[in-house]
Amino acid sequence: MKNFLRITFLACLIGISLVSCDDLFESIPNDKLAEESIWSDPLLLDEYVLPWYRNMDNGFSTYVTTIMKGIGREYEPWYGDQLTVSRADWYNADYGDILRSSQQEMTTRGRTKWSGYYTQIRSINILLQNVDKIADGAQKNRIIGEAHFFRAYYYYMLLRMYGAPIILTEPYDPLTDTRQLTRATYAATVEFIVSEADKAATLLGAPTASDAGRATKGAAFMLKAKTYMWAAGVKFQNREEDYLGFPDDRTIEMYTQAAIAYDSLRNLNQYMLIPITATTREGIAEEYHEIFLTKNSQESIWEVQHNDDGDFATGFGHKLDRETAPPSCYGTFAAYVPTQNHVDEYRTISGQPIATATDYDENNPYENRDYRFYANILYNGAQFKGNTLEIHYRYPSKDDNNYTRGADLLAYGSSETATYTRTGYYMRKFTRESQQINTDATYASSQNCIIWRYAEVLLDYAEIDFKLGRPGDAMEKLNQIRRRVHMPEYEAITWDDIVNERRVEMAFEKTTYWDLLRWGIAVEKMSGKTNPLYGMNVYVYDDGSPTVYRRKTINGSDNTVRYFREMQYYWPIPWDEIRRHGIPQNPSWLEM
């Protein structure tokens, strides 16, 4: 079966670097390439768009470098409070610097991201400037649709990170163009992104098996809706600086427009929640877990296409399974370890928060929990890869202080950087139990990384309904999600219920990080002083004494490890751009 992105990614020979498909054209002079080769050649035309896809998101191809600052690729949930990492050397990399709110590191990262997004925008603008040279037909319509989609997408990424950017609709070469450009207003940027998404929607079609991974009409509507959802954020209302938000409060308008966009998406009748037919705890958890291993399902609207063969050395596979596996399953990284903060978000099987639940037993905390807990979290005693995980300390008795560590609290192998969980948990969501972990240098995993799925549509719409005074409609959308996982339905809802359902259903997905920013709670939730990260120590006794579960603070209750400042709602624009165009820098950033 033809798979567009699998074939073309392999053709580009893109690994984990930021190298684009430009290498394919090394034998052709760059200044003549577009005019003489691309626009008249269907194959080259398809290959021209590849960097737009490749650079949209790194998916699970995340790594942290301890040597070369500024090139590590962040996986957003690392910076929230649902996940952390266990390797000390990663805290000494750019990841740790950003976690500690280093202005220097964020200035470097801000420059890298800004440049990367505008590189793709320039490529898109070049194509749109030459559309009259492309032969009429289905390919032309689709390519133009992709161009408008990705121009909207990259400006959406800029808007989320920097506020209103410089809007360019034609190729711009800073080496030869002496014009001074200006930052757009926030309102104009939202309008531009939405207009581009609308143009894309008129040209793009439904998802097909033969072109899995291409932008679709549904993805265009989703992008439009997500833009409005972002613009409804509390931090972007009543701003004096028109490039940081609206001059008045447009929350209701933005939510209303997002609902209209979601209606367009839902009316396509192309997406649905994948049903779960099992009725046992193990069966429900397994079927739910499988949703995230199924590529391009009916629930998926937009996802990063990783290589089917998992080739990491020369392709676009990733190391998620290796990086998350417990030591008893040959894991050495202990990346993406869930926090106790997140584990506490899973309510009991009766739907009650654990703080007040009558069916929660603090002496047996992993029983009677939301079925999604068992699909997403590996805990002491969980079954994984044929092992019963030992994430505990074993004592002869409560009176004997001599203990041994369980197998999953002992680093596997001889590597000096091998480690184990700091939180008492490992991540199960997204991982494939059957994936072999070995010493093959080309080993990798192949699961796609979902960016948007239909469950998020329902959750966004529930938020909209609630904020616009329709709690009954909001409750019904939440209950669709709960019915899928055989959890009891809500009979009434609060804002906390909406937040909790979103945090559990979208656990470890990238939206959970951005939610903290658009809700205006990032300073509280991403700072150690106001939201320390917790883990769990489990003590097992050979003399038959009851197992003891004791919460622990894993990164301190101050701001020395995790710190988010108000200024980080808007990242710094590169200072070269500030000087060249005379545009205002985002508040509080100093030139480094």
C-alpha positions in Angstrom: 0.0 0.0 0.0 1.3 3.4 -0.9 2.0 5.5 2.1 2.9 9.1 1.1 4.9 10.1 4.1 6.7 6.8 4.6 8.0 6.7 1.0 8.9 10.4 0.9 10.5 10.5 4.3 12.7 7.6 3.3 13.5 9.3 0.0 14.7 12.3 1.9 16.8 10.2 4.2 15.9 12.3 7.1 17.0 11.0 10.5 17.0 12.9 13.7 18.7 16.0 12.4 17.1 19.1 11.1 18.3 18.5 7.5 15.6 19.1 5.0 15.1 17.6 1.5 17.3 20.3 0.0 20.0 17.7 -0.3 18.0 16.1 -3.0 18.7 19.0 -5.2 22.4 19.6 -4.6 23.2 19.0 -8.3 20.8 21.7 -9.4 21.7 25.4 -9.0 19.4 26.8 -6.2 18.6 30.0 -8.1 17.3 28.0 -11.1 15.7 25.1 -9.3 12.2 26.4 -8.8 11.8 27.8 -12.3 13.4 25.0 -14.3 12.7 21.9 -12.3 10.1 21.8 -9.6 6.9 23.3 -10.9 6.7 21.2 -14.1 7.7 17.9 -12.4 5.0 16.2 -10.4 7.5 14.1 -8.4 9.8 17.0 -7.5 6.7 19.0 -6.7 5.6 16.4 -4.2 9.1 16.3 -2.7 9.2 20.0 -2.4 6.5 20.0 0.2 8.2 17.4 2.4 10.0 19.8 4.7 6.7 21.3 5.6 5.6 18.0 7.0 8.9 17.0 8.4 9.4 20.2 10.4 5.8 20.6 11.6 6.5 18.5 14.7 9.2 16.0 15.8 6.7 13.6 17.2 8.3 11.1 19.5 11.8 11.8 18.0 12.8 13.7 21.1 16.2 13.8 22.5 18.1 16.0 24.9 21.7 16.8 24.2 24.2 17.5 27.1 26.8 18.9 24.8 25.5 21.3 22.2 23.1 23.7 23.8 20.0 24.9 22.0 19.4 22.0 19.6 17.5 19.6 21.9 13.9 19.1 20.8 11.4 19.6 23.6 8.5 17.3 24.1 6.0 19.7 25.7 4.6 17.5 28.5 8.1 17.4 30.1 7.6 21.0 31.1 4.2 20.5 32.7 3.4 18.5 35.9 2.2 15.2 34.5 5.7 13.9 33.5 9.3 14.4 34.5 12.6 12.7 33.6 15.0 10.7 35.8 18.4 11.1 34.2 20.5 13.7 36.0 22.5 14.5 32.9 19.3 15.6 31.1 18.8 18.3 33.7 22.3 19.6 32.8 21.2 19.9 29.1 19.1 22.7 27.5 16.0 20.9 28.8 17.1 21.6 32.4 18.0 25.2 31.6 14.6 25.9 30.2 12.9 24.1 33.1 14.8 26.5 35.4 13.7 29.5 33.3 17.2 30.4 31.9 16.9 33.5 29.8 20.0 32.6 27.9 18.8 29.2 26.9 15.3 30.4 26.1 16.7 33.2 24.0 18.7 30.5 22.0 15.7 28.3 21.7 13.5 31.2 20.7 15.9 32.1 17.9 16.0 28.5 16.7 12.3 28.1 16.6 11.6 31.5 15.0 14.2 30.7 12.2 12.8 27.2 11.6 9.2 28.4 11.2 10.1 31.2 8.9 12.3 28.9 6.8 9.2 26.8 6.1 7.0 29.9 5.5 9.5 31.2 2.9 9.3 27.8 1.1 5.5 28.0 1.1 5.5 31.6 -0.2 7.9 30.6 -3.0 5.5 27.9 -4.1 2.4 30.1 -3.9 4.2 32.7 -6.0 4.7 30.1 -8.7 1.3 28.4 -8.8 0.6 29.6 -12.3 3.6 27.4 -13.5 2.0 24.2 -12.1 -0.1 22.2 -14.4 -3.8 22.3 -13.6 -5.3 19.2 -12.1 -5.9 17.4 -8.8 -2.2 17.5 -7.7 -2.2 21.3 -8.1 -5.3 21.8 -6.0 -4.0 19.5 -3.3 -0.5 21.1 -3.3 -2.0 24.6 -3.0 -4.3 23.4 -0.3 -1.3 22.0 1.6 0.5 25.3 1.2 -2.3 27.3 2.7 -2.7 24.7 5.5 1.0 24.8 6.4 1.2 28.6 6.2 -1.6 28.7 8.7 0.0 26.0 10.8 3.4 27.7 11.1 1.8 31.0 11.9 -0.3 29.3 14.5 2.9 27.9 16.0 4.4 31.4 16.0 1.3 32.9 17.6 1.4 30.4 20.4 5.0 31.0 21.1 5.6 34.7 20.5 2.3 36.5 20.2 1.7 38.3 16.9 4.7 37.8 14.5 5.7 39.4 11.2 3.3 38.2 8.5 4.9 37.5 5.2 2.9 36.3 2.2 5.8 36.6 -0.3 9.4 35.3 -0.3 11.6 37.5 1.9 15.4 37.3 1.8 17.0 39.3 4.7 20.3 39.3 2.9 19.0 41.3 -0.1 15.7 42.8 1.1 16.3 46.1 3.0 12.6 46.7 3.9 11.8 47.2 7.6 8.8 45.0 8.5 6.4 45.3 11.4 4.7 43.0 13.8 1.1 42.3 13.0 -1.6 42.8 15.5 -2.9 39.8 17.5 -6.3 40.2 15.9 -4.9 40.4 12.4 -2.8 37.3 13.0 -5.8 35.2 14.1 -7.7 36.5 11.1 -4.9 35.5 8.8 -4.4 32.0 10.2 -8.2 31.4 9.9 -8.3 32.7 6.4 -5.5 30.4 5.3 -7.2 27.4 7.0 -10.4 28.2 5.2 -8.6 28.3 1.9 -7.0 25.0 2.7 -10.3 23.4 3.6 -11.8 24.3 0.2 -9.0 22.5 -1.6 -8.2 19.5 0.6 -10.2 16.3 0.7 -11.0 13.5 3.2 -8.3 11.3 4.6 -7.5 8.3 2.5 -5.5 5.1 3.1 -3.3 5.7 0.1 -2.2 9.2 1.2 -2.1 8.6 5.0 -0.5 11.6 6.7 -1.4 14.3 4.3 -3.2 17.4 5.4 -7.0 17.0 5.0 -10.1 19.1 5.1 -10.7 17.9 8.7 -7.2 19.0 9.8 -7.8 22.4 8.3 -11.0 22.8 10.3 -9.2 21.6 13.4 -6.5 24.1 12.9 -9.0 26.9 12.5 -10.8 25.8 15.7 -7.6 25.4 17.7 -6.6 29.0 16.7 -9.8 30.4 18.1 -9.4 28.2 21.2 -5.9 29.6 21.8 -7.1 33.2 21.1 -9.8 32.7 23.8 -7.0 32.4 26.4 -7.3 34.6 29.4 -3.8 36.2 28.9 -4.7 37.5 25.5 -7.7 39.7 26.5 -7.6 43.4 27.3 -4.0 43.9 26.3 -2.4 47.3 25.9 0.1 46.0 23.3 -1.9 44.9 20.3 0.7 42.4 19.3 0.2 40.5 22.6 -3.5 40.2 22.5 -6.8 41.9 21.9 -7.5 45.5 23.1 -10.8 44.3 24.6 -12.2 40.9 25.9 -13.0 38.7 22.9 -13.3 35.4 24.9 -16.9 34.8 24.0 -16.3 35.7 20.3 -13.4 33.4 20.1 -15.2 30.5 21.8 -18.2 31.0 19.5 -16.1 30.9 16.4 -14.2 27.8 17.6 -17.6 26.1 18.0 -18.6 27.0 14.5 -15.3 25.5 13.2 -15.8 22.4 15.2 -19.3 22.1 13.8 -17.8 22.1 10.3 -15.4 19.4 11.3 -18.0 17.2 13.0 -20.4 17.6 10.0 -17.8 15.8 7.8 -18.8 12.6 9.6 -15.2 11.3 9.2 -14.1 11.1 12.8 -15.3 9.2 15.8 -14.2 7.8 19.2 -12.8 4.4 18.7 -15.3 2.1 20.6 -14.3 -0.2 23.4 -16.2 -3.4 23.6 -14.5 -5.1 26.5 -16.1 -5.1 30.0 -13.3 -6.2 32.3 -10.7 -3.8 33.8 -7.9 -5.5 31.8 -9.9 -5.6 28.6 -11.0 -2.0 28.7 -7.5 -0.8 29.6 -6.0 -2.9 26.7 -8.4 -1.6 24.1 -8.0 2.0 25.2 -4.2 1.5 25.1 -4.4 0.1 21.6 -5.9 3.4 20.3 -2.5 5.1 20.6 -0.7 2.3 18.7 -3.1 2.3 15.7 -1.9 4.6 12.9 -4.3 7.0 11.3 -7.4 5.6 12.9 -10.9 7.1 12.6 -10.2 9.0 15.8 -7.1 10.6 14.5 -7.3 14.0 12.7 -3.6 14.9 12.4 -0.5 12.9 13.5 3.2 12.7 12.9 4.0 9.8 10.6 6.9 7.8 11.9 8.5 5.0 9.8 6.6 1.7 9.7 9.9 -0.1 10.0 11.0 1.9 13.0 14.4 2.8 11.3 16.0 5.4 13.5 19.5 5.5 12.0 18.4 6.7 8.5 14.6 7.1 8.7 12.1 8.7 11.0 11.6 6.2 13.7 12.0 7.0 17.4 13.1 5.6 20.7 10.0 5.9 22.8 9.9 2.3 23.9 13.5 2.2 24.8 13.4 5.5 26.6 10.4 4.6 28.7 10.9 0.9 29.5 11.5 -0.1 33.2 14.9 -1.7 34.0 13.4 -5.2 34.3 12.4 -4.7 30.6 16.0 -3.5 29.7 15.2 0.2 29.9 18.0 2.5 30.8 16.7 6.1 30.2 13.7 6.4 32.6 12.4 9.2 30.5 8.7 10.3 30.6 8.1 9.1 34.1 4.6 10.0 35.4 4.3 12.1 38.6 2.2 11.4 41.6 0.5 14.7 40.7 -0.9 13.1 37.6 -1.6 9.7 39.3 -3.8 11.6 41.8 -5.9 12.9 38.8 -7.3 9.5 38.1 -10.5 9.3 40.1 -12.0 6.1 41.4 -14.1 3.7 39.5 -17.2 5.3 40.9 -16.1 8.7 39.5 -15.1 10.3 42.8 -11.9 12.4 43.4 -9.6 10.3 45.5 -9.5 13.0 48.2 -13.2 12.4 49.0 -13.9 9.0 47.4 -15.5 6.4 49.6 -14.1 3.6 47.5 -10.5 4.8 47.6 -8.1 2.9 49.9 -4.8 4.8 50.7 -3.4 1.4 51.8 -4.2 0.0 48.3 -4.1 3.0 46.1 -4.0 1.4 42.7 -7.2 -0.5 43.0 -10.6 0.8 41.9 -9.2 3.5 39.7 -10.4 5.0 36.4 -9.7 2.3 33.7 -7.5 4.8 31.9 -5.1 4.6 34.8 -4.2 1.0 34.0 -3.8 1.9 30.3 -1.5 4.9 30.9 0.5 4.2 34.1 3.0 1.4 35.1 3.0 1.1 38.9 4.3 -1.3 41.5 2.8 -4.7 40.8 1.6 -3.8 37.3 2.1 -6.4 34.5 4.3 -5.4 31.6 6.2 -7.4 29.0 5.5 -10.5 31.0 7.0 -9.1 34.2 5.4 -8.0 37.5 7.0 -4.6 38.1 9.0 -4.2 41.3 9.0 -0.5 42.0 9.4 -0.9 45.8 11.8 -1.2 48.6 11.8 -4.6 50.4 12.4 -4.9 54.2 12.5 -8.1 56.3 10.2 -6.3 58.8 9.2 -2.8 59.9 11.8 -3.1 62.7 14.7 -4.0 60.3 16.3 -1.2 58.4 18.1 -3.4 55.9 16.4 -3.2 52.6 16.8 -4.3 48.9 15.5 -2.4 45.9 13.1 -4.0 43.6 14.3 -4.8 40.0 12.7 -1.6 38.7 14.5 0.6 41.2 17.9 -0.7 40.0 19.6 0.7 36.9 19.9 -1.9 34.2 23.2 -2.4 32.4 26.7 -1.0 32.8 26.2 2.5 31.4 27.1 5.3 33.8 24.0 7.2 32.8 21.6 4.3 33.2 18.9 5.1 35.7 15.4 4.3 37.0 12.3 6.2 37.9 12.4 9.0 40.4 8.7 9.0 40.8 7.8 5.4 41.4 6.1 5.1 38.0 6.8 4.4 34.4 4.7 5.5 31.4 2.6 2.9 29.6 0.6 5.1 27.2 1.9 5.1 23.7 4.3 2.2 24.4 4.2 -1.2 22.6 4.7 -4.2 24.9 5.8 -6.4 22.0 8.5 -4.0 20.9 11.9 -5.6 21.2 14.6 -3.7 23.0 18.1 -4.7 22.1 21.6 -3.4 21.3 21.0 -2.8 17.6 22.1 0.7 16.8 19.4 1.1 14.2 16.7 0.0 16.7 13.7 2.3 17.0 9.9 2.3 17.4 7.3 3.1 14.8 4.2 4.4 16.6 2.8 7.6 15.2 2.6 10.6 17.5 -1.0 12.0 17.5 -1.3 15.8 17.4 -5.1 16.0 17.2 -7.8 13.5 17.7 -11.6 13.5 18.0 -11.6 13.2 21.8 -9.9 16.6 21.9 -12.7 18.0 19.7 -15.3 16.9 22.3 -13.2 18.2 25.2 -12.7 21.6 23.5 -16.4 21.8 22.7 -17.3 20.9 26.3 -15.1 23.8 27.5 -16.8 26.1 25.0 -20.3 25.0 26.1 -19.5 25.4 29.7 -18.0 28.9 29.3 -20.9 30.0 27.1 -23.5 28.9 29.7 -24.5 25.5 28.3 -23.5 23.1 31.1 -25.9 20.4 29.9 -24.3 20.3 26.4 -20.9 20.3 28.0 -21.8 17.3 30.2 -23.1 15.3 27.3 -19.8 15.7 25.4 -17.8 14.6 28.5 -20.1 11.7 28.9 -19.4 10.5 25.4 -15.8 10.2 26.4 -16.6 8.5 29.7 -19.0 6.0 28.1 -16.3 5.0 25.7 -14.1 3.9 28.7 -17.0 2.4 30.7 -16.8 5.1 33.4 -20.0 6.3 35.1 -21.5 9.3 33.5 -21.7 12.8 35.1 -25.0 13.9 36.4 -23.8 17.5 36.9 -20.4 19.1 36.2 -18.1 21.8 37.4 -15.1 23.5 35.8 -12.9 21.2 37.8 -14.6 18.2 36.2 -13.9 19.5 32.8 -10.3 20.1 33.6 -9.9 16.7 35.2 -11.5 14.8 32.3 -9.2 16.6 29.9 -6.1 16.0 32.0 -6.9 12.2 32.2 -8.1 11.7 28.6 -5.3 13.8 27.1 -2.6 12.6 29.5 1.0 13.1 28.2 -0.3 14.6 24.9 1.1 17.9 23.9 -2.1 19.8 24.5 -1.8 19.4 28.3 1.2 21.8 28.3 -0.5 24.5 26.2 -3.7 24.2 28.2 -1.7 25.6 31.2 -0.8 28.6 29.2 -4.1 29.4 27.6 -5.9 29.0 30.9 -3.4 31.4 32.5 -2.2 29.0 35.2 1.3 28.2 33.9 3.1 30.3 36.6 1.4 28.3 39.3 1.5 24.9 37.8 5.0 24.9 36.3 6.9 26.4 39.3 8.2 24.2 42.1 7.2 26.7 44.9 3.5 26.6 44.0 3.3 23.1 42.5 6.1 20.7 43.6 6.3 17.4 41.8 5.6 14.3 43.8 6.4 10.7 43.6 5.6 7.5 45.6 7.8 5.2 47.6 6.4 1.8 48.2 7.7 -0.3 51.1 7.1 -4.1 51.1 7.7 -6.3 54.2 8.6 -10.0 54.2 7.0 -10.6 57.6 3.5 -10.0 56.2 3.1 -6.4 57.5 0.9 -4.3 55.3 2.6 -2.5 52.3 3.2 1.2 53.0 2.8 3.9 50.4 4.5 7.2 51.2 4.4 10.3 49.0 7.7 12.1 48.4 8.8 15.4 46.9 11.0 14.7 43.9 12.3 18.1 42.8 12.0 20.4 45.8 9.3 22.9 46.8 11.2 25.9 45.5 12.0 27.4 42.1 15.5 26.1 41.7 14.5 23.1 39.5 11.1 24.2 38.0 10.3 27.8 37.5 7.9 29.6 35.0 7.9 33.4 34.9 5.1 35.6 33.6 7.4 36.7 30.7 7.4 33.1 29.4 3.9 33.4 28.1 5.7 35.1 25.2 9.1 33.8 24.1 11.8 36.3 23.0 11.9 37.2 19.3 15.5 37.0 18.0 17.3 40.2 18.7 18.6 40.4 15.2 15.0 40.8 14.0 14.4 43.4 16.7 17.3 45.5 15.5 16.7 45.0 11.8 13.1 45.9 11.8 12.8 48.1 14.9 9.9 46.0 16.2 9.1 45.7 19.9 10.5 42.8 21.9 8.2 40.8 24.1 8.0 42.1 27.7 10.9 41.7 30.2 13.4 39.9 27.8 16.9 41.2 27.9 19.5 40.9 25.1 21.9 38.1 25.9 
